[in-house]
């Protein structure tokens, strides 16, 4: 670096500062008893900007990736490995949640008022309907509604059809490749607002979560974060180091941006553009990242799986209901199926929890017990989901022999 030139602060560093300022601002307003609702629109603007780019980015990049891949057998291999990884890690996540809940018993001794609490009942879709819903009746409607699984299906179909045209399809493929670069530029521009959006979102969350809401459920909150850390150490880190051969320091440095977005927005979709960019910096080829990351955003729910195990045992303990081993095994199996079964359904977390609670005969009012701290719990859930998507992309790339281990080092140079 020559004399007189200043090193520019990185975007993750700016986001970190925005995050810290948001916490301070939230506590100041909460302690002063002032209304912090005025800051919420600044955070909402950030989420809207991110959601604006998710659908075109996923569609364009998937079409370009599938057309470039041009090999149905490779797509089949990548699909099987990706789904196997997602289902396997979800099973481990539910198991960790159940073990932590049984060991530390967060609901024992709590006397929470449950009178007047009601949870809106939602009917989960059947298995056949779930699979049929993957195929869009109207691709334009799927794009308009942001139904990622239907968009993935149509984009891959479109990409392979484009690839089959050979030389004739090259001009259209070039348009999609250029379109992908345009979307990456737009994403970069939107991300410049990220530090301010993160600051606003965190300030609003902290300022709104009064101690009267947090204290009774503090043990549940602490155990959720403990279980998330255990899952990272037991599942993700061994995969990243042992299978991916990545430097963990480089991984977290590159992934800091999507993880901060996930934590502050509680939205895997909002973190998707940054996660796509980060996984490519980790050495994952675009043909794999554009498939595994959007798919993971829709069906990979490790954070939610941990929460389901914890919440089910917590509610059972509050109501004094004994959950037998067979019931807890049912929670494990239903949570795995529900993580895919709730795809494209509004209020997905509620649908999943309704399915689990119905299966083990827990009162639906129990869902409303944790509603007051759901945002705090959702921060851990979403961050874990996003990290799981990136880890899956690394693992699948390594198993396909396409991971470039030097890319993460080069990207930080």
N, C-alpha and C positions, 0 to 999 in steps of 0.2 A: 504494500500500500504506500503510495507516494505521499510526501509531506503536503499538508493542506487539504487532503481528501479525507472525508469522514466515512467511516463504515456505517452503512445503512442498517437500521434496526430491522430484524426479520419480522415477518407477519406473525408467526407464533409468539414471539416475544411481546409484540404489541397487544396481541390477544390476551396474553398472560397478565399484562398490566391492566387491561380493561377488565379482566375477570376480578383481579384484586380490588380495583377501584369500585367495582359493582358491589362486592361484599361489604366494603367500608360504607358506601353510600346507603345500602340497604339497612345496615345496623344503625346508622345515624338516624335515618327516618323512622325506623321502628322504635328506637329508644326515645325519640322526640315525640312519638305519637302522631306524626304527620302522614298525610296521604301520599303514597308514592305512585299512585295510578298514572300520573302524568308521564312517567318514563316508559310505560308499557308500549305505546305506539312505536318508539324507536327500536325496540326489540322485535315487535311484530313486523316492521318494515324489513328487517334483516331476514326473517323467516320467509316472508313473501318473495323477496329477491332470490333467495336460494331455491325456493319451490318453483319459481318462474323458469329456472334453467334446468331443473332435474329431468323433466319429461323429454324435451328436445335433445338434451345431452345423452340420455340413455338410449333413445331411439336411434339417433344418428350414429353414435359410436358402436352400437350393437350391429346395425346394418353393415357398417364399414368393416367391423371385426369379423362377422360371419361370412361376408363376401370374400374377405382376404383369406380366411381359414379354408374355405372351399372343400372341406373334408368331413363328411357326415360321421365317419368312424371316430374321428378325433373329438367331435362335438359330443358323441355318445360317451366316450371315455371321460372327458372333462365333466360331463353332467353327473355320471355315476360317482366319480370321486368327490365332487363338490357336495352332492346330497348326502353321501355316506358320512363325510366329515361333519356336516351340519347336524344330522340326526344324532351322531355319536356324541358330539360335544353338548348338545341339548340334554341328552340323557344324563351325562355326568353333572351338568348344571343343576338339574332337578334333584339329583341324589345329594349334591352338596347342600342345597337349600334345606332338604329334609333332615340331613344329619345335624346341621347347625341348629335348626329349630328344636330338634329333640334333645340336643345337648344343653342348650342355654335356656330353653323354655320361655320365650319372650311374653307369652300370654298368661302365664301362671301368676296368680295374685293380683291381676289387673281387674279393677271394677269399673269398666267403661259403660256408660249409659247407652243402652241399645234401643230404648223406647223411641218410636217415631222414625227410626232409621229404615229407609227402604232403598233397595237397589233395583234399578230398572231391569226387568227380565228381558233377555235377548235370546232368540232361538238360533242356535248354531246351525250352519248348513250341513246337509248329509255328505257322506264321503263321495258319492257319485256326482252330486251337484258341485262339490268343490273342484273335482277334476274337470268337469264340463265348463266351469267358470274360467278356466285357464284360457279357453279359446274364445276370443272376442266375437260377439255378434256383429259389432261395428267397430273396426279399428280406430276410426275417427273419434268415436265416443270414448273408447279406452284411453286415447291420448288426452281428450278433454277432461276426463275424470281422474287422470293420473293413476290408472290401475296398472301398476308396474309389471305384474306377472303376465297380464294380457299383452302389454307392450313388448315384453321380452319375447313372448311366443311369436307375435306377428313380425317383429324386427328380425329374428333369426330366420323365419320362413322367407321373408323378403330378401334377406342377405344371401341365402343359398340360391334362391331363384335368380338373383342378380349375378351371382358367381357362375351359374350354369350357362349364362349367355356368352361367356368367353370374351373375345375381343369386342363384340357388339355392345357388351355392357360396361366396358371400360370408361366411357365418358360419364355415365351416371355414377359409377363407383368413385370416380375422381371428384365429382360434386359432393358426395357424402364424406370423402376424406377431407376435403377443404372445409366442408360444413363442420366437421369434428374439430378442426383447428380453430374455427371461428367461435365455437361454443367454449373451447378451452380459454380463449381470450376473454370472452364475456365473463366466464367464471372467475378469472383473475381480477377483472375489474370489480365484480360484485364483492369479492373477498377483501377488497380494500376497506369496505365498510364494516367488516367483521368485528374489529376491536370495539367499536361503538355499540354494535348490536349485542355483543356478548355482555358488555358492561350493563346495558339496559335490562337485559333478560335476568341476569344474576341479581341486580339491585332490586328488581320487582319481586323475584322469588324470595330473597332474604327479608325484604321489607314486609312481605305479606305473611310469612310464616312466623307468627307470634309464638312465644314460648308456651302459652297456654295450649297451643295445638301440638307443639313438638314434645314437651316433657312426658306426657303419658305414654307416647309411642317411641321414645328415644331409644329404648333397648332394641326395638324392631328395626329402626333406622341403622343403628350401629351394626347389628347382625347382618343386614342386607349388604352393607359396604364391606364387612369382613368376609362374607361369602364370596363377593365379587373379587376381592383380592386373592382369596384362596383359589378361585377358578382360574384366574390369570396365571398364578404360580404353578398350579398343578397341570393345567391344560395348555394354555397359549405359549408360555415361555419354553417348555420342553419342545413343542412343535417348531417354534421359531428357531431355536438354537440347534436342536437335534436333527430335525428334518430339513428345515430351511437353510441352516448354516449361517444365519444372519447375526450380526452384532446387535445385541439387545439395546445398547446405547444408541446406535444409529436408528434402529427401528422406532424407538420412542421419540427420538428427535424429529424424524420424518413424519411420524403419525401424530405429533402434538396438535397439529392444526385440526384434522377431522375429529380427534378425541375431545378437544376443547369445544368444538361446535356441537358435538353430540351431547356433551355434559350440560351445556348452557341452553340448548334449544329443546332437549328431550325428543329429538326427531332424527331417526336414522336416515330418512329421506333428505333432510336438510344437510346432513353430513356426507351424503353420497358423492357430490362432485369433488369435494376435497379428498374423500377416501379413494376415488378413482385415480386422482393425480398422485396421491401419496403411494399407493401400491405400485404404480408404474416406476416411481423413484426407487422403490425397494427392489426393483428388478423383475417385476411381473410383466410379461408381455401384454400388450393392449388386447389381443385376441382372447386372453383368459380373464383379465381384470374386468372387461366390459360384460362378461357373462357372470362371473362369480359374485361381484360386488352388488349389482342390481338384484340378482337372485337372493343373495344373503339379506339384503334390505327387506325383502318381502317374506322370507320363510325362516331366517336364522334368528332365533330369539333366546339366546343363552341367558341374557339378563332377566328377561321375563320368566324364563323357566326356573331360575333360582327363586325369584319372587313368588311364583306359584306354590312351590314347596314350602317356603317360609310362611306365606300368608295363610295357607290352608291349615297348617299346624297351629299357627298363632290364633286364628279364629276358633279352632276346636278347643284350644286351651282356655280362651276367654269365656266360652260357653260351657266349659266343663265336659266336653265330649271326648271320649277316648277313641283315638284313631288307631285301629288295629294295623298290624303289619300288612295285611292284605289290602286295606284301604290306602295305605301309603304307597304300595306297589301300583295300585290303580291310578293314583295321582301321577306317578312317574310315567306310566304308559299314556294316559290321557294328555298330559302336558306335551309329550313328544308329538303326538298326533295333532293336537290343537295348534301347535306352532305353525303347522302347514294348513290346517283346516280353517284358520281364521283369516287367511289371505284375502285381501280385497273387501273385507267386511268392515263397515264403520264400527268404531268403538271396539277394536280388535282385542284389547286387553280385557275388557269387560266380558266379551264373548268367551275367551279362553277361561277366565276365572269362573264364569257361569257354568261352563262345561265341567270343570273340575269339581266345583262345589256340589253340583247336581249328582255327579257320579258317586261322591262319598257322603252324600246326605248332610251337608253343612248348611246352616241357615243363610239365605241370600243377604240378609241384613248385615252379615259379617263383612261383606264387600264394602259397605258404606262406612264401616269402622275406620278403615285406613285411608278414606278419601281425603282427609285433611292434610295428610303428609305424602300423598301420592306423587306430587311433583318432586319432592326431595328424593323419594325412592326411584322415580323414573330417571333421574339424572344418572344413577348408577346403572340401571337397566340398559339404557340406550348406549352409554359409553361402552359397556361390555359387548353389546350386540355389534357395534361398529368395529371394535377391536377384533371380534371373532370373525367378521367378514374379511378383514384384511389378512388375518392369520390363515384363513381358509384359502385365500387367493395365493398366498406364498406357498402353502403346502401342496396345493394342486399343481402349481407351476413347477415345483421341484420334482413331484412325481411324474410330470410330463417331460422332465429334462429340459425345461425352457427357462428356468429361473436364472437371472444374471446376478450372481452374488456380489459383483463389483459395482453394480449400478448404485447401490445405497451409499457406498463410500464416495463414488464420484459425485453424486448429487449434493454432497455436503462440502465438497472441496471449495 
